[in-house]
C-alpha cells in the first residue's frame, strides 16, 4: 500500500538532512565494530512501521540483519520487544533517531485511529482522515491511519474535487462552484461540497453532488438535516471532532467522520532503542 521507491527516497532525504556532514559521535567506533539494537515499547498501543525498519538501516548496510517480532496493526504492550537489528554500530546509531521518530509518529497515529474506530464500531460511519498531514510525512501518516483501521479521505489534491468554504465564497455561490467543477470532472472524480446551513444544503442537493460535508455543525442539527438528503448522496461530518464527541456524530447516521486531530493532536508512541555489543 506504500510505494517502496518513494519510501526509500524519503528516508534517504531524512538521512541526508540529519547527516549532511557526517555523524561525529559514531565516528568514535571502528567501521567494522558490530552490535545489536533492540527496539522496546515504553507504552502500549498499535504498532506501525514495518516499512521503515526494512528500508532504513539497509540504506547504509544492505546486508544488515533485521528481526521484526510483530506486524503492522498488532497491539504492543509496555516493555515488549518489537525488533532486533544486528549490524555495524555506526549504522545502528546513525539511523536510530530517524527510525524512532518515524515509527513512533506512525504508531501514535495508528493507536489513536484504532481507539476512535473502536468507539464507533456499533454504527455504520467510517472514520476518515484529512489533508492536515505534516509536510513530507503525508504518505506515512495516511498509511498509519489505515493500519489503525481508518480510511483515507483524499490522499492528494487530485483525489476528487472538494469544494470548501473558500472555494465557494470565491465563486460567490455553491451552485456556480459546482458548475465550474463539472467542467473539470473526470468519470472517476467525485465532487464533495462543504455546507454550513440549510440554504447551502438545499443547493448541494439540487446540484447533485456526490458527497455533502456538514462542517462545524452540532450532531442534533446534522441528524435533523439528514432526512432531506437523498440516499445516493453520501454525507460526512467534520470539524473539531474528538474522542469525547465522535460517538454523537457517528450516531447521527452520516457515512463518514473526518478527524484532523489524528495528525495534529496525536502524541508519538514511546519506543526506545537499546544497543548491546
N, C-alpha and C positions, 0 to 999 in steps of 0.2 A: 504493500500500500504506500510505500515511500520509494521515490526514485533514488536508487543507491548511488548513482553517479552524482546526483545533487547533494546527497548526504555527505559523501566523501569530499566534495568540493567545499561545502560549508565548514566541515571540520578542519580542512586544510586552511581555510581563511582564518578560523579561530586560532589555529596553531600559529600562523604567521603573525597575527595580531599580538599574541601573547609572548612570542618567542622571536621577535624581529631581529634582535642582536645576539641571540643565543642565551641559553639558560646558565647563568653564572653559578648558581648554587649546586646544580647537579654536575658541574664540571669538576667538583672535588673527587668524583668517583672515577675509577678506571673504566674505560669504554667497554671492557669485557666483563665487568663485575655484574653478577646476576642476583636476582631476588624474586620474591613473591609478594604481590599486593592482594590483600583480602578486602572486599567491599562488604560492609556490615551495616544493616539497618539500625538507626538510632531511634526510630519511631515506626509505628505501624501504619500501613497504607497499602496502596496499589502500586506495584512496580511497573515502570515503563522506561525502556532504554536499551533493549537488546541491540538495536541497530547502531547505537552509539558505541557500545562496548566492542562490537565486532568490526567497526570501521574507524577506530581512533588510534589505538596502540599500534595497529598494523601499518599505519601511515609511516611510522618511524622504524618499525621492526616487523616485516612481513611474516616471519616465522614464529612470532610470539604465541605462547600457549594461553588460551582463554577458556576457562571452565565456568559456565553460567548455570547456576543451580535452579533457576526459576525461569518462567516465561513472562512476557508482557501480559499484564492483566491479572497476574497472580497476587493474592493477598500476602503481604510480608509482615512479620512481627518484629518488635523491638529486639535487637540482639541477633537477629537471623543473618546468617552468611548468605550473601547474594551471589558473589562470584569470586573466582581466584584467577589472577593474571600472573603468569610466570615469564620473566624475560630480563632484559638488561635494566639495571637500576636506573640508568639515565632515561630510558624510555618510560618506565613506570612513573617516575617523579615529574618528568616534563609534561606528560599527558594527564596527570592526576586531576588537576583543577578543572581543566576543560571538560573531562569526562564527568566529574562530580557535579559541576554546575548544570550540565545538560540533563543528566538523569535525575537529579534532584528536582529540577524545574518540571520535567515531564512527568515524573511520578507524583508530584504535588498536584498537577492539573488532573491527572488520571484519578487520583484519590478523591478530589473534590467533585469531579464529574460523577464518579461512582456513587458517592454519598447522595447527590441530588437526584440521580436516576432512581435510586432505591426509594426515595421519598415519594415519587410519583408513579411507581410501577403499577399501582392499582387503577390508574387512569389510562386513557388512550393517547395522551400527549407525549410527544417526543422532545427530549432535551436537545437543543441545538446550540452551537457556539456562534460567535460573531467574528467580525474582522478586527476586533480590538486586540490583535496579536502584537507581540513585541517585534519591531522591525528586525529582520534577519533570522527570527526564530519561528516564523509562522508555520512552516510545514511540520516542525517538531511539535509545536503546541497543539495544532489541529489533529495530528496523529495521536497525541496523548488523550484528547477528548474521545476519540474512537475507542482507544484502549479502555477508557473508563466507562464505556457503554453509551456515550452520547453520539450525536450525529453532527457532521459538519454542515454548516449553512453554506454560504459562498466561500470558496477557497481563495478566489481572486476576483477582481472587478469584472471579469468577463464570464463569470458563472451566473448567468441570468441577469435580468435588468431590475435593479432595486431602486425605486424612486422614493427617496426620503424627503423630509420636510423642506430642505433647502433646494432640492431639485424642483419640487412642486412650486415653491414660492418664486423661484427664478422664472418659471414658465407662467406664473400668475394663476394657474388653475390646475387641479388634478387631471381633469379631462384633457387639457392641452398637453400636459406632460406625457400622459399615456398615449395619446395620438402620435406624438413625436417618437415615442419608444417603439410603437408598432412599425415604424419605417425601418428600424434597425433590427427588429426581432427576427431571429432565425427559427427554423422549425423545432429546435430543441431548447430554445430560450424561454424561460418563464418570466412573467412580469409581476413584480411584487410592489405594492404601494403602502406607504405608512399613513395611517389616518389618525386623527385626533378628536373628531367629533362626528355627530350623526350626519351632517351635511357631506363631509368627506366620505363617510361610509357609503352613503347612497350613490355618490359619484363614482366610487370604486366599483360598486356592484353594477351600475349602468355601463361602465367601461369594460366589463367582463374581464377583469384582471384575473391572474392565476392565484395570487396569494394576497390576503389583506393582513397587514400588521397593525395590531392595536398597541400604540406606543404610549407608555406612561399613563395608562388608564387603570382604574381600580377593577378588581375581579368582578364585583357586582355589576358594574356597567358593562363589562365585556360579556358576561353571561346573558344580560338582557338583550344586547345587540346581536348576539349570535343567531337568534331566531330569525333575523332578517337576511342572513347570508345564505345564498343558495349552496346546496351540498357540494357542488362541483368546485366551489372556490375554497381553497384551504385558508386556514386562519392561524395567526401567530400572535402571541403576547410577548411584549418586550418592555424593558425599562425598569431598572432598579429591582430586579427580581433576585432574591437571595434565598438561602435555605429556610429562613423563617417564614417566607410567604409563598414559596413556589407551589405548595400543595393547593392553596386557594386558587392560584392561576390555572393549575392543571385541571382542577375540578370544574372550571367554567365550561370545558368542552372544546377548547382550542386544540388544533392539531400539533402546533409547535410552540415551545417556550424557548426563547433565545436569552442566553445568560452571558453577558460580557465579563462578569466578575470571575468567570473560570480562568481568565487570563490576567486581569488587572488587580485582582484581590485574592490571589491564591499564594500561600507560602510554599516554599520548596520543602519537599520531604527530606528529613535529615538522614543522610547516608555518609558514613565515614570510610576512609581508606587507610589501612594499616600495612606497612611494608615490613617483611621479615627476610633475613638473608638465608 
